[in-house]
């Protein structure tokens, strides 16, 4: 067996199988990080505005169980997590509006006018505002 025969044999042998690459772990989300730390977490995932009436829309929220615990400790009540979150979010929106008394008064006035308009329409199908 000559020197070149050894070389040929080495070439014919299959290459050593590479170890499979370790899959990269997906980065943890802020919610996962907060939950692991047992910290309250809430975030707005999406917002939607009614194009026909921009005063109406919704916010899609996500939270962890520690945020729910924080709200219950703060005195919020609700039979479901969603009900509790809804009450908290309404309070939050009202407190933001309350920072600007003129804005709060405008919202209250528009709400009353809207209610009156609906009541009047239901009585005689008129668009007249009281």
Secondary structure, DSSP 8 states (H G I E B T S, - for coil): --HHHHHHHHHHS----------------HHHHHHHTT---EEEEEEEE-TT-TT-EEEEEEE-HHHHHHHHHTT---SSHHHHHHHHHHHHHHHHHHTSHHHHHHHHHHHHHHHHHHHHHHHH------
